[in-house]
Amino acid sequence: MKTILLLVSLLCAAAGAAQKPNIVIILADDLGYGDVQCYNPERGKIATPHMDSLAKSGMRFTDAHTSSGVCSPTRYALLTGRYHWRTRLQSGIVSYLEESLIVPGRLTIAGLLKEHGYRTAAVGKWHLGWNFQLTADERKLLKGYRKAASDTTDEDRAAWRTIYAREFRGGPVTVGFDSYFGTDVPNWPPFCFIENNRTVGIPEELLPADALKNNQASLPGPALKDWKLENILPALADRACAFIEDAAAKPEPFFLYMPLTAPHTPISPTAEWRGKSGLSAYADFVMQTDAVVGRVLAALEKSGAAEKTLVIFTSDNGCAPYIGAKDMEAKGHFPSGPWRGYKADAWEGGHRVPFVVRWPGVVHAGTRCDALVQQTDIIATVAEILDAKLPANAGEDSVSMMSLLKGGDKPVREYAVSHASSGLPALRRGSMKIIFGAGGGGFNRTARGAGEAAGQLYDLAADPGETKNLWNEKSELVAELTAAMERIVTAHPNDVPVKWRKFLREDAAPAK
């Protein structure tokens, strides 16, 4: 009898696993809305055949947004379904050597899926902080390097051997991932791969100064001997494809979170891709990034898992202006498409991103959805797929997109909040968008001029370029949306006081 019951239990478990889709999330880094050809057919000049093919076989969202115009806050919000500004990260990114932004006990997509029997893996750029267990002297040492190799002493190398022999804490394997492989932040030390919670090898050289020029690495520090920035992206593709091949052969469903390092700096396309775009090194790197997406999709096909896998492709924010955006625009390529601004801005170019979903048998191929969605919505969608209820303290800002994926046209969310890197907040409702302060709040800060409106209000349906500020004309709507923002901020507990109104003060100085 016990044998029969065990067999029935195993069969039921296998049947349940068979009904759960594998899930793959590919998150590009600094890929603009207009960098994907199918999103920008008239003003886009970069070939992205694999991203376009994914869109043709699934649903392309045109009004999808990140929580922020920069990296770390977006990653936090995507994985947790909670706005980043509810944490300590009120502006900017998680800084070099800073501890984890995801605190113990915070449920992530990976944690939720692991609870439901999934194998979970992260491959790529983490950039949400770690606990490196550094002493004050070690921290000072790692932050004190200039660009010359002569900075390095035998004492330094001995300290590195001690530091990088330790187990890192607070990373992916502590928040629901069974395994991790990546470079944490590819343009920051340590210049090596990290597997699970340890470095792969011990960095014992200072990264050469030549690797800190021309949109390559941005911080000097310890590196493996002969570390090559251009080898990072291919290695991530190899590891992701190997995980898919292995996981697809096992009975339980799998989840792969692949936060790419590209086309963010270091802009380091391999020899095969250099010059391919005819536009810039950045455009070459976008093409290589597209090829990596193609490799992952091909691995799903080869493994036999493609028909039972939900694939989401998106980006963490818009294209960075400093990689030569204006030069590309002069050649006819507009990385933000029709939208104003770039990475880091509260304007649309900072946080409106490509968002494509392929799910055979559920999402109709070649469809388009114009509904307002956010990356925070992924965890609630996953919960509905699993027929699971999120705890009250998880996914607070997440709304399921399932009805949209099934072809529905009724909006699933009324409001969406997106921040500039400075913390300048913007709120969407329908076609109306309010920015609670002056300028874009990104890399090029704009102070409020004398007599200028305290904030910005745009109707994106009539004015997608955010050129006509309606703040002074529609004061009642401004008041209504301001009250809505206050309700959103106070609707759930925040880790710190959220001073979102500070950009509206008449005496406020431009954000630093």
For each residue, the residues with C-beta under 8 A, 3 or more apart:
1: 4 5
2: 5 6
3: 6 7
4: 1 7 8
5: 1 2 8 9
6: 2 3 9 10
7: 3 4 10 11
8: 4 5 11 12
9: 5 6 12 13
10: 6 7 13 14
11: 7 8 14 15
12: 8 9 15 16
13: 9 10 16 17 117
14: 10 11 17 18 251
15: 11 12 18 19
16: 12 13 19 20 117
17: 13 14 20 117 251 252 253
18: 14 15 308
19: 15 16
20: 16 17 116 117 118 253 385 386
21: 253 308 309 310 359 385
22: 247 248 253 254 255 256 305 308 309 310
23: 113 118 253 254 255 256 309 310 311 312 382
24: 244 255 256 258 296 300 309 310 311 312
25: 78 109 255 256 257 258 311 312 314 378
26: 258 260 293 296 311 312 313 314
27: 75 78 124 257 258 259 260 314 315 316
28: 31 260 262 263 289 313 314 315 316 354
29: 71 125 259 260 261 262 263 264 315 316
30: 263 264 265 315 316 317 318 319 320 323 343
31: 28 35 36 263 286 289 315 319 353 354
32: 35 315 318 319 335 336 337 342 343 349
33: 36 39 40 315 318 335 336 337 339 348 349 352 353 354
34: 39 40 43 44 319 333 334 335 336 337 338 339
35: 31 32 39 40 44 46 48 263 286 319 335 354
36: 31 33 39 40 44 48 51 52 55 354
37: 40 41 44 46 47 48 49 51 52
38: 41 48 51 52 55 56 60
39: 33 34 35 36 44 60 62 337 354
40: 33 34 35 36 37 43 44 334 337 338
41: 37 38 44
42:
43: 34 40 332 333 334 337 338
44: 34 35 36 37 39 40 41 333 334 337
45: 277 279 283 328 331 332 333
46: 35 37 277 279 283 286 287 333
47: 37 277 287 290
48: 35 36 37 38 51 52 286 287 290
49: 37 52 53 290 294
50: 53 54 290 291 293 294 297
51: 36 37 38 48 54 55 290 293 313 354 356
52: 36 37 38 48 49 55 56
53: 49 50 56 57 294 297
54: 50 51 57 58 293 297 311 313 356 358
55: 36 38 51 52 58 59 60 356
56: 38 52 53 365 366
57: 53 54 358 360 365 366
58: 54 55 311 356 357 358 359 363 365 367
59: 55 356 357 358 363 364 367 368 369 404 405
60: 38 39 55 354 355 356 367 368 369
61: 64 355 356 357 368 369 370 371 373
62: 39 368 369 370
63: 352 370 371 372 373
64: 61 314 352 353 354 355 373 374 375
65: 351 352 353 372 373 374 375 416 418 428
66: 69 74 77 78 315 316 317 351 353 374 375 418
67: 73 74 76 77 78 83 84 85 351 374 375 376 417 418 419
68: 71 72 73 74 77 84 317 351 418 419 420 421
69: 66 317 318 341 343 344 345 346 350 351 418 419 420 421 441 442
70: 73 74 92 93 316 317 343 344 421
71: 29 68 74 75 93 127 264 316 317
72: 68 75 76 84 89 93 94 101 127 128 129
73: 67 68 70 76 77 84 85 89 93 419
74: 66 67 68 70 71 77 78 84 316 317 375
75: 27 71 72 78 79 126 127 128 259 316
76: 67 72 73 79 80 82 84 87 89 101 102 128
77: 66 67 68 73 74 80 81 82 83 84 374 375 376 397
78: 25 27 66 67 74 75 109 316 375 376 378
79: 75 76 102 108 109 110 128 175 257 379
80: 76 77 102 106 107 108 109 376 379 394 395
81: 77 109 376 377 378 379 380 390 394 395 396 397 398
82: 76 77 86 87 106 376 394 395 396 397 398 492
83: 67 77 86 376 396 397 417
84: 67 68 72 73 74 76 77 87 89 101 419
85: 67 73 89 90 417 419 423 425 494 498 500
86: 82 83 396 397 492 493 494 495 498
87: 76 82 84 101 495 496
88: 101 495 496
89: 72 73 76 84 85 92 93 94 101
90: 85 423 496 498 499
91: 419 421 422 423 511
92: 70 89 95 421 422
93: 70 71 72 73 89 127 421
94: 72 89 98 101 127 128 129
95: 92 98
96: 143 185 188 189 219
97: 132 134 139 142 143
98: 94 95 129
99: 129 130 131 170
100: 103 128 129 130 131 170 171 174 175
101: 72 76 84 87 88 89 94 128 129
102: 76 79 80 106 108 128 129 170 175
103: 100 106
104: 174
105:
106: 80 82 102 103 175 394
107: 80 111 112 176 379 390 391 393 394 395
108: 79 80 102 111 112 175 176 379
109: 25 78 79 80 81 112 113 176 255 257 378 379 382
110: 79 113 114 120 122 172 175 176 177 255 257
111: 107 108 114 115 175 176
112: 107 108 109 115 116 176 379 382 383 386 388 390 394
113: 23 109 110 116 118 120 176 253 255 382 386
114: 110 111 117 118 120 176 177 178
115: 111 112 388
116: 20 112 113 386 388
117: 13 16 17 20 114 252 253
118: 20 23 113 114 252 253 254 255
119: 178 247 250 252 253 254 255
120: 110 113 114 176 177 178 179 254 255 257
121: 177 178 179 180 181 243 247 254 255 256 257
122: 110 126 172 177 179 180 181 182 256 257 258 259
123: 180 181 182 236 239 240 243 256 257 258
124: 27 182 183 236 240 257 258 259 260 261
125: 29 182 183 184 185 186 259 260 261 264
126: 75 122 130 171 172 180 182 184 185 194 259
127: 71 72 75 93 94 184 185 259
128: 72 75 76 79 94 100 101 102
129: 72 94 98 99 100 101 102 170
130: 99 100 126 168 169 170 171 184
131: 99 100 168 169 170
132: 97 163 166 168
133: 166 167 168 169
134: 97 138 139 142 163
135: 138 139
136: 139 140
137: 140 141
138: 134 135 141 142 159 162 163
139: 97 134 135 136 142 143
140: 136 137 143 144
141: 137 138 144 156 159
142: 97 134 138 139 145 163 189 221 222
143: 96 97 139 140
144: 140 141
145: 142 151 152 206 220 221
146: 151 220
147: 151 209 212 220
148: 151 206 209
149: 152 205 206 208 209
150:
151: 145 146 147 148 156 206 220
152: 145 149 156 157 205 206
153: 156 157
154: 157 158
155: 158 159
156: 141 151 152 153 159 160
157: 152 153 154 160 161 204
158: 154 155 161 162
159: 138 141 155 156 162 163
160: 156 157 163 164 202 203 204 222
161: 157 158 164 165 202 204
162: 138 158 159 165 166
163: 132 134 138 142 159 160 166
164: 160 161 190 192 199 202 203 222
165: 161 162 202
166: 132 133 162 163 198
167: 133 197 198
168: 130 131 132 133 171 194 197 198
169: 130 131 133 174 197
170: 99 100 102 129 130 131 174
171: 100 126 130 168 174 175 180 194 197
172: 110 122 126 175 176 177 180
173: 177 178 179 180 196 197
174: 100 104 169 170 171 197
175: 79 100 102 106 108 110 111 171 172
176: 107 108 109 110 111 112 113 114 120 172
177: 110 114 120 121 122 172 173 180 257
178: 114 119 120 121 173
179: 120 121 122 173 195 196 243
180: 121 122 123 126 171 172 173 177 194 195 196 197
181: 121 122 123 193 194 195 196 236 239
182: 122 123 124 125 126 193 194 236 259 261
183: 124 125 186 191 192 193 194 232 261
184: 125 126 127 130 188 190 194
185: 96 125 126 127 188
186: 125 183 217 229 232 261 264 265 266
187: 216 217 218 219 264 265 266
188: 96 184 185 217 218 219 221
189: 96 142 203 207 219 220 221 222 223
190: 164 184 194 199 203 221 222 223
191: 183 203 207 217 221 222 223 224 227
192: 164 183 199 200 201 203 223 224 227
193: 181 182 183 199 200 201 235
194: 126 168 171 180 181 182 183 184 190 197 198 199 200
195: 179 180 181 198 199 200
196: 173 179 180 181
197: 167 168 169 171 173 174 180 194
198: 166 167 168 194 195
199: 164 190 192 193 194 195 202 203
200: 192 193 194 195
201: 192 193 224
202: 160 161 164 165 199 224
203: 160 164 189 190 191 192 199 221 222 223 224 227
204: 157 160 161 222 224 225
205: 149 152 222 223 224 225 227
206: 145 148 149 151 152 220 221 222 223
207: 189 191 211 212 217 220 221 222 223 227
208: 149 211
209: 147 148 149 212 213 220
210: 213
211: 207 208 216 217 229 266
212: 147 207 209 216 217 218 220
213: 209 210 216
214: 267
215: 265 266 267 281 282 322 323
216: 187 211 212 213 229 265 266 267 268
217: 186 187 188 191 207 211 212 220 229 265 266
218: 187 188 212 265
219: 96 187 188 189
220: 145 146 147 151 189 206 207 209 212 217
221: 142 145 188 189 190 191 203 206 207
222: 142 160 164 189 190 191 203 204 205 206 207
223: 189 190 191 192 203 205 206 207 227
224: 191 192 201 202 203 204 205 227
225: 204 205
226:
227: 191 192 203 205 207 223 224
228: 231
229: 186 211 216 217 232 266 268
230: 233 234 268 269 270 271
231: 228 234 235 270
232: 183 186 229 235 236 261 266 268
233: 230 236 237 260 261 262 268 270 288 289 292
234: 230 231 237 238 270 292
235: 193 231 232 238 239
236: 123 124 181 182 232 233 239 240 258 260 261 292
237: 233 234 240 241 292 295 296
238: 234 235 241 242
239: 123 181 235 236 242 243
240: 123 124 236 237 243 244 256 258 295 296 299
241: 237 238 244 245 295 296 298 299
242: 238 239 245 246
243: 121 123 179 239 240 246 247 254 256
244: 24 240 241 247 248 254 256 296 299 300 303 305
245: 241 242 248 249 299 302 303
246: 242 243 249 250
247: 22 119 121 243 244 250 254 256 305
248: 22 244 245 254 300 303 304 305
249: 245 246 303
250: 119 246 247 254
251: 14 17
252: 17 117 118 119
253: 17 20 21 22 23 113 117 118 119
254: 22 23 118 119 120 121 243 244 247 248 250 305
255: 22 23 24 25 109 110 113 118 119 120 121
256: 22 23 24 25 121 122 123 240 243 244 247
257: 25 27 79 109 110 120 121 122 123 124 177
258: 24 25 26 27 122 123 124 236 240 296
259: 27 29 75 122 124 125 126 127 182 316
260: 26 27 28 29 124 125 233 236 289 292
261: 29 124 125 182 183 186 232 233 236 264
262: 28 29 233 285 286 288 289 292
263: 28 29 30 31 35 267 282 285 286 288 289 323
264: 29 30 71 125 186 187 261 267 320
265: 30 186 187 215 216 217 218 320 323
266: 186 187 211 215 216 217 229 232
267: 214 215 216 263 264 281 282 285 323
268: 216 229 230 232 233 285
269: 230 272 273 274 276 281 284 285 287 288
270: 230 231 233 234 273 274 288
271: 230 274
272: 269 276 288
273: 269 270 276 284 285 287 288 291
274: 269 270 271 281 284
275: 278 284
276: 269 272 273 284 287
277: 45 46 47 280 283 284 286 287
278: 275 283
279: 45 46 282 283 284 328 331 333
280: 277 283 284 323 324 327 328
281: 215 267 269 274 284 285 324
282: 215 263 267 279 285 286 319 323 324 328
283: 45 46 277 278 279 280 286 287 328 333
284: 269 273 274 275 276 277 279 280 281 287 288
285: 262 263 267 268 269 273 281 282 288 289
286: 31 35 46 48 262 263 277 282 283 289 290
287: 46 47 48 269 273 276 277 283 284 290 291
288: 233 262 263 269 270 272 273 284 285 291 292
289: 28 31 233 260 262 263 285 286 292 293
290: 47 48 49 50 51 286 287 293 294
291: 50 273 287 288 294 295
292: 233 234 236 237 260 262 288 289 295 296
293: 26 50 51 54 289 290 296 297 313
294: 49 50 53 290 291 297 298
295: 237 240 241 291 292 298 299
296: 24 26 237 240 241 244 258 292 293 299 300
297: 50 53 54 293 294 300 301 306 311
298: 241 294 295 301 302
299: 240 241 244 245 295 296 302 303
300: 24 244 248 296 297 303 305 306 309 311
301: 297 298 304 306
302: 245 298 299
303: 244 245 248 249 299 300 306
304: 248 301 307
305: 22 244 247 248 254 300 308 309
306: 297 300 301 303 309 360
307: 304 360 361
308: 18 21 22 305 360
309: 21 22 23 24 300 305 306 359 360
310: 21 22 23 24 357 358 359 362 385
311: 23 24 25 26 54 58 297 300 356 357 358 359
312: 23 24 25 26 355 356 357 378
313: 26 28 51 54 293 354 355 356
314: 25 26 27 28 64 353 354 355 356 375
315: 27 28 29 30 31 32 33 66 318 353 354
316: 27 28 29 30 66 70 71 74 75 78 259 353
317: 30 66 68 69 70 71 74 343 344 350 351 353
318: 30 32 33 69 315 335 336 339 341 342 343 344 345 349 350 351 352 353
319: 30 31 32 34 35 282 323 325 335 336 342 343 349
320: 30 264 265 323 325 342 343 344
321: 325 326 342 343 442 443 444
322: 215 325 443
323: 30 215 263 265 267 280 282 319 320
324: 280 281 282 327 328
325: 319 320 321 322 328 329 335 336 342
326: 321 329 330
327: 280 324 330 331
328: 45 279 280 282 283 324 325 331 333 334 335
329: 325 326 332 333 334 335
330: 326 327
331: 45 279 327 328
332: 43 45 329
333: 34 43 44 45 46 279 283 328 329
334: 34 40 43 44 328 329 337 338
335: 32 33 34 35 318 319 325 328 329 342 349
336: 32 33 34 318 319 325 339 340 341 342 348 349
337: 32 33 34 39 40 43 44 334 349
338: 34 40 43 334 464 465
339: 33 34 318 336 347 348 349 352 464 465 466
340: 336 345 347 348 349 440 465 466 467
341: 69 318 336 345 346 347 348 349 350 440 442 466
342: 32 318 319 320 321 325 335 336 345 349 350 442 443
343: 30 32 69 70 317 318 319 320 321 349 350 442 443
344: 69 70 317 318 320 350 420 421 422 440 441 442 443
345: 69 318 340 341 342 349 350 351 420 440 441 442
346: 69 341 350 351 418 419 420 424 425 426 435 437 440 441 442
347: 339 340 341 350 435 440 442 466
348: 33 336 339 340 341 351 352 433 460 464 466
349: 32 33 318 319 335 336 337 339 340 341 342 343 345 352
350: 69 317 318 341 342 343 344 345 346 347 418 420 440 442
351: 65 66 67 68 69 317 318 345 346 348 418 419 426
352: 33 63 64 65 318 339 348 349
353: 31 33 64 65 66 314 315 316 317 318 375
354: 28 31 33 35 36 39 51 60 64 313 314 315
355: 60 61 64 312 313 314 373 375
356: 51 54 55 58 59 60 61 311 312 313 314
357: 58 59 61 310 311 312 363 401 405
358: 54 57 58 59 310 311 363
359: 21 58 309 310 311 362 363 405
360: 57 306 307 308 309 363
361: 307
362: 310 359 405 406
363: 58 59 357 358 359 360 367 405 406
364: 59 367 407
365: 56 57 58
366: 56 57
367: 58 59 60 363 364 407
368: 59 60 61 62
369: 59 60 61 62 373 404
370: 61 62 63
371: 61 63 404 409 411 412
372: 63 65 411 413 416 428 430
373: 61 63 64 65 355 369 377 401 404 412 413 416
374: 64 65 66 67 77 377 397 413 416 418
375: 64 65 66 67 74 77 78 314 353 355 378
376: 67 77 78 80 81 82 83 379 395 397 398 399
377: 81 373 374 380 381 398 399 400 401 412 413
378: 25 78 81 109 312 375 381 382 398 401
379: 79 80 81 107 108 109 112 376 382 383 390 394 395 398
380: 81 377 383 384 390 395 398 399 400 401
381: 377 378 384 385 398 400 401 402 405
382: 23 109 112 113 378 379 385 386
383: 112 379 380 386 388 389 390 395 400
384: 380 381 387 388 400 402
385: 20 21 310 381 382 402
386: 20 112 113 116 382 383
387: 384
388: 112 115 116 383 384
389: 383
390: 81 107 112 379 380 383 394 395 398
391: 107 394
392:
393: 107 396 493
394: 80 81 82 106 107 112 379 390 391
395: 80 81 82 107 376 379 380 383 390 398
396: 81 82 83 86 393 491 492
397: 77 81 82 83 86 374 376 417 492
398: 81 82 376 377 378 379 380 381 390 395
399: 376 377 380 412 413
400: 377 380 381 383 384 403 412
401: 357 373 377 378 380 381 404 405 412
402: 381 384 385 405 406
403: 400 406 408 410 412
404: 59 369 371 373 401 407 408 409 412
405: 59 357 359 362 363 381 401 402
406: 362 363 402 403
407: 364 367 404
408: 403 404
409: 371 404
410: 403
411: 371 372 414
412: 371 373 377 399 400 401 403 404
413: 372 373 374 377 399 416
414: 411 429
415: 427 428 429 484 488
416: 65 372 373 374 413 427 428
417: 67 83 85 397 425 426 427 428 485 488
418: 65 66 67 68 69 346 350 351 374 425 426 428
419: 67 68 69 73 84 85 91 346 351 423 424 425 426 441
420: 68 69 344 345 346 350 423 424 425 426 440 441 442
421: 68 69 70 91 92 93 344 441 442 443
422: 91 92 344 441 442 445 503 511 512
423: 85 90 91 419 420 441 500 502 503 511
424: 346 419 420 435 436 437 439 440 441 503 511
425: 85 346 417 418 419 420 435 436 437 485 500 503
426: 346 351 417 418 419 420 433 434 435 436
427: 415 416 417 433 434 436 481 484 485 488
428: 65 372 415 416 417 418 432 433
429: 414 415 432 481 484
430: 372
431: 459 460 461 462
432: 428 429 457 458 459 460 477 481
433: 348 426 427 428 457 458 459 460 466
434: 426 427 455 456 457 458 471 478 481 482 485
435: 346 347 424 425 426 441 455 456 457 458
436: 424 425 426 427 455 482 485 500 501 503 504
437: 346 424 425 441 448 454 455 456 503 504 508
438: 446 447 448 452 454 455 456 503
439: 424 444 445 446 447 448 510
440: 340 341 344 345 346 347 350 420 424 444 445 446
441: 69 344 345 346 419 420 421 422 423 424 435 437 445 503 511
442: 69 321 341 342 343 344 345 346 347 350 420 421 422 445
443: 321 322 342 343 344 421
444: 321 439 440
445: 422 439 440 441 442 510 511
446: 438 439 440 510
447: 438 439 509 510
448: 437 438 439 452 453 454 506 508
449: 452
450:
451:
452: 438 448 449
453: 448 456 469 471 472
454: 437 438 448 471 504 506
455: 434 435 436 437 438 471 478 503 504
456: 434 435 437 438 453 466 469 471
457: 432 433 434 435 469 470 471 474 477 478 481
458: 432 433 434 435 463 466 468 469 470
459: 431 432 433 462 463 468 470
460: 348 431 432 433 463 464 466
461: 431 464
462: 431 459
463: 458 459 460 466 467 468
464: 338 339 348 460 461
465: 338 339 340
466: 339 340 341 347 348 433 456 458 460 463
467: 340 463
468: 458 459 463
469: 453 456 457 458 472
470: 457 458 459 473 474 477
471: 434 453 454 455 456 457 474 475 478
472: 453 469 475
473: 470
474: 457 470 471 477 478
475: 471 472 478 479
476: 479 480
477: 432 457 470 474 480 481
478: 434 455 457 471 474 475 481 482
479: 475 476 482 483
480: 476 477 483 484
481: 427 429 432 434 457 477 478 484 485
482: 434 436 478 479 485 486
483: 479 480 486 487
484: 415 427 429 480 481 487 488
485: 417 425 427 434 436 481 482 488 489 500
486: 482 483 489 490
487: 483 484 490 491
488: 415 417 427 484 485 491
489: 485 486 494 498 500
490: 486 487
491: 396 487 488
492: 82 86 396 397
493: 86 393
494: 85 86 489 497 498
495: 86 87 88
496: 87 88 90
497: 494
498: 85 86 90 489 494
499: 90 502
500: 85 423 425 436 485 489 503
501: 436 504 505
502: 423 499 505 508
503: 422 423 424 425 436 437 438 441 455 500 508 511
504: 436 437 454 455 501 508
505: 501 502 508
506: 448 454
507:
508: 437 448 502 503 504 505
509: 447
510: 439 445 446 447
511: 91 422 423 424 441 445 503
512: 422
